[in-house]
Amino acid sequence: MNHDTETIAKLQAIELQLNTINRNLLSVFWIVGFFAFLYFGLMLYMMFFKVA
């Protein structure tokens, strides 16, 4: 019985870590996506309006 309690506690700790990693990766994804959107927007602008 004690073994099951330890296993459940370890699994909960792992789940907490995975949730934290997931949240961080989603934040990185949105930040990178935002800057990619800005970059490709700038490239399209320069392509059609012949800036530079």
Secondary structure as UniProt FT lines:
FT   HELIX           2..49
//
